[in-house]
């Protein structure tokens, strides 16, 4: 059986935190803050990072 990393919980390992930061285009410190806010579930962290990126890029685009 192949280990599906996307279904595992994120550990305290600094390499995993750095990898998640690169993968989600946020900083390692932001990943640590997201872990505090959402827990260690990878899917939840990726979703939260996506929302964080959208907010830091000016939020969702709306037509006027």
mmCIF file as Biopython writes it, N, C-alpha, C and O atoms, coordinates in Angstrom:
data_model
#
loop_
_atom_site.group_PDB
_atom_site.id
_atom_site.type_symbol
_atom_site.label_atom_id
_atom_site.label_alt_id
_atom_site.label_comp_id
_atom_site.label_asym_id
_atom_site.label_entity_id
_atom_site.label_seq_id
_atom_site.pdbx_PDB_ins_code
_atom_site.Cartn_x
_atom_site.Cartn_y
_atom_site.Cartn_z
_atom_site.occupancy
_atom_site.B_iso_or_equiv
_atom_site.auth_seq_id
_atom_site.auth_asym_id
_atom_site.pdbx_PDB_model_num
ATOM 1   N N  . UNK A ? 1  ? 0.843   -1.181 0.000   1.0 0.0 1  A 1 
ATOM 2   C CA . UNK A ? 1  ? 0.000   0.000  0.000   1.0 0.0 1  A 1 
ATOM 3   C C  . UNK A ? 1  ? 0.891   1.248  0.000   1.0 0.0 1  A 1 
ATOM 4   O O  . UNK A ? 1  ? 1.849   1.329  0.769   1.0 0.0 1  A 1 
ATOM 5   N N  . UNK A ? 2  ? 0.579   2.192  -0.842  1.0 0.0 2  A 1 
ATOM 6   C CA . UNK A ? 2  ? 1.349   3.419  -0.966  1.0 0.0 2  A 1 
ATOM 7   C C  . UNK A ? 2  ? 0.882   4.409  0.098   1.0 0.0 2  A 1 
ATOM 8   O O  . UNK A ? 2  ? -0.315  4.580  0.324   1.0 0.0 2  A 1 
ATOM 9   N N  . UNK A ? 3  ? 1.851   5.057  0.748   1.0 0.0 3  A 1 
ATOM 10  C CA . UNK A ? 3  ? 1.544   6.050  1.772   1.0 0.0 3  A 1 
ATOM 11  C C  . UNK A ? 3  ? 1.099   7.339  1.091   1.0 0.0 3  A 1 
ATOM 12  O O  . UNK A ? 3  ? 1.888   7.976  0.394   1.0 0.0 3  A 1 
ATOM 13  N N  . UNK A ? 4  ? -0.150  7.724  1.285   1.0 0.0 4  A 1 
ATOM 14  C CA . UNK A ? 4  ? -0.677  8.956  0.707   1.0 0.0 4  A 1 
ATOM 15  C C  . UNK A ? 4  ? -0.433  10.095 1.692   1.0 0.0 4  A 1 
ATOM 16  O O  . UNK A ? 4  ? -1.187  10.268 2.650   1.0 0.0 4  A 1 
ATOM 17  N N  . UNK A ? 5  ? 0.622   10.869 1.455   1.0 0.0 5  A 1 
ATOM 18  C CA . UNK A ? 5  ? 1.028   11.941 2.367   1.0 0.0 5  A 1 
ATOM 19  C C  . UNK A ? 5  ? -0.077  12.971 2.560   1.0 0.0 5  A 1 
ATOM 20  O O  . UNK A ? 5  ? -0.172  13.593 3.618   1.0 0.0 5  A 1 
ATOM 21  N N  . UNK A ? 6  ? -0.916  13.154 1.538   1.0 0.0 6  A 1 
ATOM 22  C CA . UNK A ? 6  ? -1.969  14.159 1.642   1.0 0.0 6  A 1 
ATOM 23  C C  . UNK A ? 6  ? -3.035  13.783 2.655   1.0 0.0 6  A 1 
ATOM 24  O O  . UNK A ? 6  ? -3.801  14.643 3.089   1.0 0.0 6  A 1 
ATOM 25  N N  . UNK A ? 7  ? -3.101  12.511 3.041   1.0 0.0 7  A 1 
ATOM 26  C CA . UNK A ? 7  ? -4.116  12.065 3.990   1.0 0.0 7  A 1 
ATOM 27  C C  . UNK A ? 7  ? -3.576  11.966 5.415   1.0 0.0 7  A 1 
ATOM 28  O O  . UNK A ? 7  ? -4.333  11.692 6.346   1.0 0.0 7  A 1 
ATOM 29  N N  . UNK A ? 8  ? -2.265  12.187 5.594   1.0 0.0 8  A 1 
ATOM 30  C CA . UNK A ? 8  ? -1.673  12.126 6.937   1.0 0.0 8  A 1 
ATOM 31  C C  . UNK A ? 8  ? -1.770  13.475 7.622   1.0 0.0 8  A 1 
ATOM 32  O O  . UNK A ? 8  ? -1.932  14.514 6.983   1.0 0.0 8  A 1 
ATOM 33  N N  . UNK A ? 9  ? -1.668  13.428 8.934   1.0 0.0 9  A 1 
ATOM 34  C CA . UNK A ? 9  ? -1.636  14.652 9.726   1.0 0.0 9  A 1 
ATOM 35  C C  . UNK A ? 9  ? -0.227  15.247 9.640   1.0 0.0 9  A 1 
ATOM 36  O O  . UNK A ? 9  ? 0.759   14.513 9.565   1.0 0.0 9  A 1 
ATOM 37  N N  . UNK A ? 10 ? -0.143  16.546 9.652   1.0 0.0 10 A 1 
ATOM 38  C CA . UNK A ? 10 ? 1.147   17.225 9.623   1.0 0.0 10 A 1 
ATOM 39  C C  . UNK A ? 10 ? 1.806   17.105 10.992  1.0 0.0 10 A 1 
ATOM 40  O O  . UNK A ? 10 ? 1.161   17.335 12.015  1.0 0.0 10 A 1 
ATOM 41  N N  . UNK A ? 11 ? 3.080   16.749 11.013  1.0 0.0 11 A 1 
ATOM 42  C CA . UNK A ? 11 ? 3.795   16.594 12.287  1.0 0.0 11 A 1 
ATOM 43  C C  . UNK A ? 11 ? 4.478   17.907 12.676  1.0 0.0 11 A 1 
ATOM 44  O O  . UNK A ? 11 ? 4.369   18.913 11.976  1.0 0.0 11 A 1 
ATOM 45  N N  . UNK A ? 12 ? 5.177   17.870 13.800  1.0 0.0 12 A 1 
ATOM 46  C CA . UNK A ? 12 ? 5.951   19.035 14.249  1.0 0.0 12 A 1 
ATOM 47  C C  . UNK A ? 12 ? 7.286   19.142 13.519  1.0 0.0 12 A 1 
ATOM 48  O O  . UNK A ? 12 ? 8.031   20.099 13.730  1.0 0.0 12 A 1 
ATOM 49  N N  . UNK A ? 13 ? 7.589   18.180 12.672  1.0 0.0 13 A 1 
ATOM 50  C CA . UNK A ? 13 ? 8.860   18.156 11.962  1.0 0.0 13 A 1 
ATOM 51  C C  . UNK A ? 13 ? 9.014   19.421 11.118  1.0 0.0 13 A 1 
ATOM 52  O O  . UNK A ? 13 ? 8.155   19.740 10.296  1.0 0.0 13 A 1 
ATOM 53  N N  . UNK A ? 14 ? 10.100  20.124 11.328  1.0 0.0 14 A 1 
ATOM 54  C CA . UNK A ? 14 ? 10.333  21.393 10.637  1.0 0.0 14 A 1 
ATOM 55  C C  . UNK A ? 14 ? 10.381  21.215 9.120   1.0 0.0 14 A 1 
ATOM 56  O O  . UNK A ? 14 ? 9.940   22.095 8.382   1.0 0.0 14 A 1 
ATOM 57  N N  . UNK A ? 15 ? 10.914  20.082 8.647   1.0 0.0 15 A 1 
ATOM 58  C CA . UNK A ? 15 ? 10.952  19.829 7.204   1.0 0.0 15 A 1 
ATOM 59  C C  . UNK A ? 15 ? 9.542   19.738 6.631   1.0 0.0 15 A 1 
ATOM 60  O O  . UNK A ? 15 ? 9.286   20.237 5.535   1.0 0.0 15 A 1 
ATOM 61  N N  . UNK A ? 16 ? 8.625   19.105 7.361   1.0 0.0 16 A 1 
ATOM 62  C CA . UNK A ? 16 ? 7.240   19.005 6.893   1.0 0.0 16 A 1 
ATOM 63  C C  . UNK A ? 16 ? 6.561   20.367 6.877   1.0 0.0 16 A 1 
ATOM 64  O O  . UNK A ? 16 ? 5.789   20.670 5.967   1.0 0.0 16 A 1 
ATOM 65  N N  . UNK A ? 17 ? 6.847   21.180 7.876   1.0 0.0 17 A 1 
ATOM 66  C CA . UNK A ? 17 ? 6.267   22.524 7.920   1.0 0.0 17 A 1 
ATOM 67  C C  . UNK A ? 17 ? 6.793   23.353 6.755   1.0 0.0 17 A 1 
ATOM 68  O O  . UNK A ? 17 ? 6.025   24.055 6.097   1.0 0.0 17 A 1 
ATOM 69  N N  . UNK A ? 18 ? 8.094   23.278 6.496   1.0 0.0 18 A 1 
ATOM 70  C CA . UNK A ? 18 ? 8.686   23.999 5.364   1.0 0.0 18 A 1 
ATOM 71  C C  . UNK A ? 18 ? 8.104   23.506 4.042   1.0 0.0 18 A 1 
ATOM 72  O O  . UNK A ? 18 ? 7.824   24.307 3.150   1.0 0.0 18 A 1 
ATOM 73  N N  . UNK A ? 19 ? 7.922   22.196 3.913   1.0 0.0 19 A 1 
ATOM 74  C CA . UNK A ? 19 ? 7.347   21.620 2.701   1.0 0.0 19 A 1 
ATOM 75  C C  . UNK A ? 19 ? 5.919   22.124 2.497   1.0 0.0 19 A 1 
ATOM 76  O O  . UNK A ? 19 ? 5.541   22.491 1.385   1.0 0.0 19 A 1 
ATOM 77  N N  . UNK A ? 20 ? 5.132   22.141 3.565   1.0 0.0 20 A 1 
ATOM 78  C CA . UNK A ? 20 ? 3.758   22.642 3.476   1.0 0.0 20 A 1 
ATOM 79  C C  . UNK A ? 20 ? 3.757   24.117 3.087   1.0 0.0 20 A 1 
ATOM 80  O O  . UNK A ? 20 ? 2.911   24.549 2.304   1.0 0.0 20 A 1 
ATOM 81  N N  . UNK A ? 21 ? 4.694   24.891 3.622   1.0 0.0 21 A 1 
ATOM 82  C CA . UNK A ? 21 ? 4.786   26.316 3.287   1.0 0.0 21 A 1 
ATOM 83  C C  . UNK A ? 21 ? 5.074   26.498 1.797   1.0 0.0 21 A 1 
ATOM 84  O O  . UNK A ? 21 ? 4.431   27.314 1.136   1.0 0.0 21 A 1 
ATOM 85  N N  . UNK A ? 22 ? 6.035   25.745 1.269   1.0 0.0 22 A 1 
ATOM 86  C CA . UNK A ? 22 ? 6.355   25.832 -0.163  1.0 0.0 22 A 1 
ATOM 87  C C  . UNK A ? 22 ? 5.166   25.389 -1.007  1.0 0.0 22 A 1 
ATOM 88  O O  . UNK A ? 22 ? 4.821   26.034 -1.997  1.0 0.0 22 A 1 
ATOM 89  N N  . UNK A ? 23 ? 4.551   24.296 -0.613  1.0 0.0 23 A 1 
ATOM 90  C CA . UNK A ? 23 ? 3.432   23.728 -1.368  1.0 0.0 23 A 1 
ATOM 91  C C  . UNK A ? 23 ? 2.243   24.693 -1.416  1.0 0.0 23 A 1 
ATOM 92  O O  . UNK A ? 23 ? 1.539   24.765 -2.423  1.0 0.0 23 A 1 
ATOM 93  N N  . UNK A ? 24 ? 2.027   25.426 -0.333  1.0 0.0 24 A 1 
ATOM 94  C CA . UNK A ? 24 ? 0.843   26.280 -0.252  1.0 0.0 24 A 1 
ATOM 95  C C  . UNK A ? 24 ? 1.151   27.760 -0.479  1.0 0.0 24 A 1 
ATOM 96  O O  . UNK A ? 24 ? 0.257   28.600 -0.385  1.0 0.0 24 A 1 
ATOM 97  N N  . UNK A ? 25 ? 2.417   28.083 -0.778  1.0 0.0 25 A 1 
ATOM 98  C CA . UNK A ? 25 ? 2.844   29.446 -1.087  1.0 0.0 25 A 1 
ATOM 99  C C  . UNK A ? 25 ? 2.562   30.427 0.050   1.0 0.0 25 A 1 
ATOM 100 O O  . UNK A ? 25 ? 2.100   31.545 -0.174  1.0 0.0 25 A 1 
ATOM 101 N N  . UNK A ? 26 ? 2.852   29.979 1.284   1.0 0.0 26 A 1 
ATOM 102 C CA . UNK A ? 26 ? 2.805   30.843 2.464   1.0 0.0 26 A 1 
ATOM 103 C C  . UNK A ? 26 ? 4.113   30.633 3.223   1.0 0.0 26 A 1 
ATOM 104 O O  . UNK A ? 26 ? 4.911   29.776 2.844   1.0 0.0 26 A 1 
ATOM 105 N N  . UNK A ? 27 ? 4.340   31.390 4.273   1.0 0.0 27 A 1 
ATOM 106 C CA . UNK A ? 27 ? 5.571   31.225 5.045   1.0 0.0 27 A 1 
ATOM 107 C C  . UNK A ? 27 ? 5.426   30.092 6.060   1.0 0.0 27 A 1 
ATOM 108 O O  . UNK A ? 27 ? 4.315   29.682 6.395   1.0 0.0 27 A 1 
ATOM 109 N N  . UNK A ? 28 ? 6.554   29.599 6.539   1.0 0.0 28 A 1 
ATOM 110 C CA . UNK A ? 28 ? 6.537   28.561 7.573   1.0 0.0 28 A 1 
ATOM 111 C C  . UNK A ? 28 ? 5.853   29.085 8.834   1.0 0.0 28 A 1 
ATOM 112 O O  . UNK A ? 28 ? 5.124   28.348 9.497   1.0 0.0 28 A 1 
ATOM 113 N N  . UNK A ? 29 ? 6.085   30.348 9.163   1.0 0.0 29 A 1 
ATOM 114 C CA . UNK A ? 29 ? 5.426   30.940 10.336  1.0 0.0 29 A 1 
ATOM 115 C C  . UNK A ? 29 ? 3.912   30.966 10.145  1.0 0.0 29 A 1 
ATOM 116 O O  . UNK A ? 29 ? 3.164   30.718 11.091  1.0 0.0 29 A 1 
ATOM 117 N N  . UNK A ? 30 ? 3.458   31.264 8.936   1.0 0.0 30 A 1 
ATOM 118 C CA . UNK A ? 30 ? 2.020   31.242 8.669   1.0 0.0 30 A 1 
ATOM 119 C C  . UNK A ? 30 ? 1.465   29.826 8.807   1.0 0.0 30 A 1 
ATOM 120 O O  . UNK A ? 30 ? 0.356   29.643 9.310   1.0 0.0 30 A 1 
ATOM 121 N N  . UNK A ? 31 ? 2.223   28.828 8.367   1.0 0.0 31 A 1 
ATOM 122 C CA . UNK A ? 31 ? 1.786   27.435 8.538   1.0 0.0 31 A 1 
ATOM 123 C C  . UNK A ? 31 ? 1.637   27.123 10.025  1.0 0.0 31 A 1 
ATOM 124 O O  . UNK A ? 31 ? 0.654   26.504 10.430  1.0 0.0 31 A 1 
ATOM 125 N N  . UNK A ? 32 ? 2.601   27.546 10.839  1.0 0.0 32 A 1 
ATOM 126 C CA . UNK A ? 32 ? 2.510   27.300 12.288  1.0 0.0 32 A 1 
ATOM 127 C C  . UNK A ? 32 ? 1.262   27.958 12.882  1.0 0.0 32 A 1 
ATOM 128 O O  . UNK A ? 32 ? 0.586   27.365 13.723  1.0 0.0 32 A 1 
ATOM 129 N N  . UNK A ? 33 ? 0.963   29.169 12.448  1.0 0.0 33 A 1 
ATOM 130 C CA . UNK A ? 33 ? -0.237  29.865 12.928  1.0 0.0 33 A 1 
ATOM 131 C C  . UNK A ? 33 ? -1.505  29.151 12.456  1.0 0.0 33 A 1 
ATOM 132 O O  . UNK A ? 33 ? -2.478  29.048 13.203  1.0 0.0 33 A 1 
ATOM 133 N N  . UNK A ? 34 ? -1.491  28.663 11.223  1.0 0.0 34 A 1 
ATOM 134 C CA . UNK A ? 34 ? -2.652  27.925 10.715  1.0 0.0 34 A 1 
ATOM 135 C C  . UNK A ? 34 ? -2.850  26.625 11.480  1.0 0.0 34 A 1 
ATOM 136 O O  . UNK A ? 34 ? -3.985  26.213 11.720  1.0 0.0 34 A 1 
ATOM 137 N N  . UNK A ? 35 ? -1.749  25.972 11.866  1.0 0.0 35 A 1 
ATOM 138 C CA . UNK A ? 35 ? -1.844  24.748 12.671  1.0 0.0 35 A 1 
ATOM 139 C C  . UNK A ? 35 ? -2.524  25.068 14.000  1.0 0.0 35 A 1 
ATOM 140 O O  . UNK A ? 35 ? -3.387  24.317 14.455  1.0 0.0 35 A 1 
ATOM 141 N N  . UNK A ? 36 ? -2.136  26.177 14.619  1.0 0.0 36 A 1 
ATOM 142 C CA . UNK A ? 36 ? -2.763  26.579 15.886  1.0 0.0 36 A 1 
ATOM 143 C C  . UNK A ? 36 ? -4.258  26.828 15.698  1.0 0.0 36 A 1 
ATOM 144 O O  . UNK A ? 36 ? -5.061  26.496 16.570  1.0 0.0 36 A 1 
ATOM 145 N N  . UNK A ? 37 ? -4.626  27.410 14.562  1.0 0.0 37 A 1 
ATOM 146 C CA . UNK A ? 37 ? -6.020  27.791 14.321  1.0 0.0 37 A 1 
ATOM 147 C C  . UNK A ? 37 ? -6.887  26.635 13.830  1.0 0.0 37 A 1 
ATOM 148 O O  . UNK A ? 37 ? -8.060  26.548 14.192  1.0 0.0 37 A 1 
ATOM 149 N N  . UNK A ? 38 ? -6.318  25.741 13.004  1.0 0.0 38 A 1 
ATOM 150 C CA . UNK A ? 38 ? -7.154  24.725 12.354  1.0 0.0 38 A 1 
ATOM 151 C C  . UNK A ? 38 ? -6.811  23.296 12.727  1.0 0.0 38 A 1 
ATOM 152 O O  . UNK A ? 38 ? -7.577  22.380 12.429  1.0 0.0 38 A 1 
ATOM 153 N N  . UNK A ? 39 ? -5.669  23.088 13.376  1.0 0.0 39 A 1 
ATOM 154 C CA . UNK A ? 39 ? -5.234  21.725 13.661  1.0 0.0 39 A 1 
ATOM 155 C C  . UNK A ? 39 ? -4.257  21.244 12.602  1.0 0.0 39 A 1 
ATOM 156 O O  . UNK A ? 39 ? -3.764  22.036 11.799  1.0 0.0 39 A 1 
ATOM 157 N N  . UNK A ? 40 ? -3.978  19.951 12.598  1.0 0.0 40 A 1 
ATOM 158 C CA . UNK A ? 40 ? -2.921  19.401 11.747  1.0 0.0 40 A 1 
ATOM 159 C C  . UNK A ? 40 ? -3.415  18.661 10.504  1.0 0.0 40 A 1 
ATOM 160 O O  . UNK A ? 40 ? -2.621  18.042 9.796   1.0 0.0 40 A 1 
ATOM 161 N N  . UNK A ? 41 ? -4.702  18.720 10.238  1.0 0.0 41 A 1 
ATOM 162 C CA . UNK A ? 41 ? -5.243  18.054 9.057   1.0 0.0 41 A 1 
ATOM 163 C C  . UNK A ? 41 ? -4.745  18.761 7.793   1.0 0.0 41 A 1 
ATOM 164 O O  . UNK A ? 41 ? -4.955  19.962 7.622   1.0 0.0 41 A 1 
ATOM 165 N N  . UNK A ? 42 ? -4.082  18.006 6.910   1.0 0.0 42 A 1 
ATOM 166 C CA . UNK A ? 42 ? -3.470  18.608 5.718   1.0 0.0 42 A 1 
ATOM 167 C C  . UNK A ? 42 ? -4.490  19.302 4.823   1.0 0.0 42 A 1 
ATOM 168 O O  . UNK A ? 42 ? -4.248  20.408 4.342   1.0 0.0 42 A 1 
ATOM 169 N N  . UNK A ? 43 ? -5.625  18.656 4.603   1.0 0.0 43 A 1 
ATOM 170 C CA . UNK A ? 43 ? -6.640  19.256 3.725   1.0 0.0 43 A 1 
ATOM 171 C C  . UNK A ? 43 ? -7.133  20.579 4.304   1.0 0.0 43 A 1 
ATOM 172 O O  . UNK A ? 43 ? -7.296  21.556 3.572   1.0 0.0 43 A 1 
ATOM 173 N N  . UNK A ? 44 ? -7.367  20.614 5.608   1.0 0.0 44 A 1 
ATOM 174 C CA . UNK A ? 44 ? -7.823  21.847 6.254   1.0 0.0 44 A 1 
ATOM 175 C C  . UNK A ? 44 ? -6.741  22.923 6.183   1.0 0.0 44 A 1 
ATOM 176 O O  . UNK A ? 44 ? -7.043  24.097 5.970   1.0 0.0 44 A 1 
ATOM 177 N N  . UNK A ? 45 ? -5.488  22.524 6.363   1.0 0.0 45 A 1 
ATOM 178 C CA . UNK A ? 45 ? -4.387  23.490 6.291   1.0 0.0 45 A 1 
ATOM 179 C C  . UNK A ? 45 ? -4.245  24.069 4.885   1.0 0.0 45 A 1 
ATOM 180 O O  . UNK A ? 45 ? -4.051  25.274 4.724   1.0 0.0 45 A 1 
ATOM 181 N N  . UNK A ? 46 ? -4.341  23.214 3.869   1.0 0.0 46 A 1 
ATOM 182 C CA . UNK A ? 46 ? -4.235  23.699 2.494   1.0 0.0 46 A 1 
ATOM 183 C C  . UNK A ? 46 ? -5.379  24.651 2.160   1.0 0.0 46 A 1 
ATOM 184 O O  . UNK A ? 46 ? -5.172  25.663 1.491   1.0 0.0 46 A 1 
ATOM 185 N N  . UNK A ? 47 ? -6.575  24.330 2.623   1.0 0.0 47 A 1 
ATOM 186 C CA . UNK A ? 47 ? -7.728  25.197 2.399   1.0 0.0 47 A 1 
ATOM 187 C C  . UNK A ? 47 ? -7.537  26.544 3.097   1.0 0.0 47 A 1 
ATOM 188 O O  . UNK A ? 47 ? -7.803  27.594 2.512   1.0 0.0 47 A 1 
ATOM 189 N N  . UNK A ? 48 ? -7.079  26.509 4.339   1.0 0.0 48 A 1 
ATOM 190 C CA . UNK A ? 48 ? -6.846  27.743 5.091   1.0 0.0 48 A 1 
ATOM 191 C C  . UNK A ? 48 ? -5.738  28.571 4.444   1.0 0.0 48 A 1 
ATOM 192 O O  . UNK A ? 48 ? -5.831  29.798 4.397   1.0 0.0 48 A 1 
ATOM 193 N N  . UNK A ? 49 ? -4.697  27.914 3.947   1.0 0.0 49 A 1 
ATOM 194 C CA . UNK A ? 49 ? -3.602  28.628 3.284   1.0 0.0 49 A 1 
ATOM 195 C C  . UNK A ? 49 ? -4.100  29.292 2.003   1.0 0.0 49 A 1 
ATOM 196 O O  . UNK A ? 49 ? -3.691  30.407 1.679   1.0 0.0 49 A 1 
ATOM 197 N N  . UNK A ? 50 ? -4.978  28.612 1.278   1.0 0.0 50 A 1 
ATOM 198 C CA . UNK A ? 50 ? -5.549  29.182 0.055   1.0 0.0 50 A 1 
ATOM 199 C C  . UNK A ? 50 ? -6.350  30.439 0.391   1.0 0.0 50 A 1 
ATOM 200 O O  . UNK A ? 50 ? -6.256  31.445 -0.313  1.0 0.0 50 A 1 
ATOM 201 N N  . UNK A ? 51 ? -7.131  30.381 1.455   1.0 0.0 51 A 1 
ATOM 202 C CA . UNK A ? 51 ? -7.902  31.552 1.884   1.0 0.0 51 A 1 
ATOM 203 C C  . UNK A ? 51 ? -6.972  32.683 2.321   1.0 0.0 51 A 1 
ATOM 204 O O  . UNK A ? 51 ? -7.219  33.849 2.014   1.0 0.0 51 A 1 
ATOM 205 N N  . UNK A ? 52 ? -5.912  32.336 3.034   1.0 0.0 52 A 1 
ATOM 206 C CA . UNK A ? 52 ? -4.942  33.334 3.480   1.0 0.0 52 A 1 
ATOM 207 C C  . UNK A ? 52 ? -4.287  34.024 2.287   1.0 0.0 52 A 1 
ATOM 208 O O  . UNK A ? 52 ? -4.134  35.246 2.280   1.0 0.0 52 A 1 
ATOM 209 N N  . UNK A ? 53 ? -3.902  33.245 1.280   1.0 0.0 53 A 1 
ATOM 210 C CA . UNK A ? 53 ? -3.304  33.825 0.069   1.0 0.0 53 A 1 
ATOM 211 C C  . UNK A ? 53 ? -4.279  34.774 -0.613  1.0 0.0 53 A 1 
ATOM 212 O O  . UNK A ? 53 ? -3.893  35.857 -1.053  1.0 0.0 53 A 1 
ATOM 213 N N  . UNK A ? 54 ? -5.552  34.366 -0.701  1.0 0.0 54 A 1 
ATOM 214 C CA . UNK A ? 54 ? -6.558  35.215 -1.345  1.0 0.0 54 A 1 
ATOM 215 C C  . UNK A ? 54 ? -6.701  36.541 -0.602  1.0 0.0 54 A 1 
ATOM 216 O O  . UNK A ? 54 ? -6.808  37.599 -1.222  1.0 0.0 54 A 1 
ATOM 217 N N  . UNK A ? 55 ? -6.704  36.478 0.722   1.0 0.0 55 A 1 
ATOM 218 C CA . UNK A ? 55 ? -6.819  37.704 1.515   1.0 0.0 55 A 1 
ATOM 219 C C  . UNK A ? 55 ? -5.597  38.594 1.349   1.0 0.0 55 A 1 
ATOM 220 O O  . UNK A ? 55 ? -5.722  39.816 1.263   1.0 0.0 55 A 1 
ATOM 221 N N  . UNK A ? 56 ? -4.422  37.989 1.305   1.0 0.0 56 A 1 
ATOM 222 C CA . UNK A ? 56 ? -3.202  38.786 1.187   1.0 0.0 56 A 1 
ATOM 223 C C  . UNK A ? 56 ? -3.032  39.344 -0.226  1.0 0.0 56 A 1 
ATOM 224 O O  . UNK A ? 56 ? -2.240  40.261 -0.445  1.0 0.0 56 A 1 
ATOM 225 N N  . UNK A ? 57 ? -3.777  38.788 -1.183  1.0 0.0 57 A 1 
ATOM 226 C CA . UNK A ? 57 ? -3.742  39.294 -2.557  1.0 0.0 57 A 1 
ATOM 227 C C  . UNK A ? 57 ? -4.895  40.255 -2.829  1.0 0.0 57 A 1 
ATOM 228 O O  . UNK A ? 57 ? -5.216  40.520 -3.987  1.0 0.0 57 A 1 
ATOM 229 N N  . UNK A ? 58 ? -5.515  40.774 -1.787  1.0 0.0 58 A 1 
ATOM 230 C CA . UNK A ? 58 ? -6.580  41.749 -1.968  1.0 0.0 58 A 1 
ATOM 231 C C  . UNK A ? 58 ? -7.973  41.173 -1.867  1.0 0.0 58 A 1 
ATOM 232 O O  . UNK A ? 58 ? -8.950  41.883 -2.103  1.0 0.0 58 A 1 
ATOM 233 N N  . UNK A ? 59 ? -8.089  39.911 -1.525  1.0 0.0 59 A 1 
ATOM 234 C CA . UNK A ? 59 ? -9.403  39.301 -1.356  1.0 0.0 59 A 1 
ATOM 235 C C  . UNK A ? 59 ? -9.986  38.835 -2.672  1.0 0.0 59 A 1 
ATOM 236 O O  . UNK A ? 59 ? -9.368  38.980 -3.727  1.0 0.0 59 A 1 
ATOM 237 N N  . UNK A ? 60 ? -11.175 38.277 -2.602  1.0 0.0 60 A 1 
ATOM 238 C CA . UNK A ? 60 ? -11.805 37.771 -3.823  1.0 0.0 60 A 1 
ATOM 239 C C  . UNK A ? 60 ? -12.145 38.916 -4.772  1.0 0.0 60 A 1 
ATOM 240 O O  . UNK A ? 60 ? -12.497 40.016 -4.346  1.0 0.0 60 A 1 
ATOM 241 N N  . UNK A ? 61 ? -12.037 38.641 -6.028  1.0 0.0 61 A 1 
ATOM 242 C CA . UNK A ? 61 ? -12.346 39.643 -7.045  1.0 0.0 61 A 1 
ATOM 243 C C  . UNK A ? 61 ? -13.858 39.698 -7.259  1.0 0.0 61 A 1 
ATOM 244 O O  . UNK A ? 61 ? -14.522 38.666 -7.360  1.0 0.0 61 A 1 
ATOM 245 N N  . UNK A ? 62 ? -14.377 40.898 -7.326  1.0 0.0 62 A 1 
ATOM 246 C CA . UNK A ? 62 ? -15.801 41.066 -7.603  1.0 0.0 62 A 1 
ATOM 247 C C  . UNK A ? 62 ? -15.964 42.051 -8.745  1.0 0.0 62 A 1 
ATOM 248 O O  . UNK A ? 62 ? -15.169 42.977 -8.900  1.0 0.0 62 A 1 
ATOM 249 N N  . UNK A ? 63 ? -16.999 41.843 -9.540  1.0 0.0 63 A 1 
ATOM 250 C CA . UNK A ? 63 ? -17.286 42.755 -10.649 1.0 0.0 63 A 1 
ATOM 251 C C  . UNK A ? 63 ? -18.160 43.885 -10.145 1.0 0.0 63 A 1 
ATOM 252 O O  . UNK A ? 63 ? -19.023 43.678 -9.292  1.0 0.0 63 A 1 
ATOM 253 N N  . UNK A ? 64 ? -17.939 45.070 -10.667 1.0 0.0 64 A 1 
ATOM 254 C CA . UNK A ? 64 ? -18.770 46.229 -10.300 1.0 0.0 64 A 1 
ATOM 255 C C  . UNK A ? 64 ? -19.630 46.625 -11.455 1.0 0.0 64 A 1 
ATOM 256 O O  . UNK A ? 64 ? -20.403 47.578 -11.351 1.0 0.0 64 A 1 
#
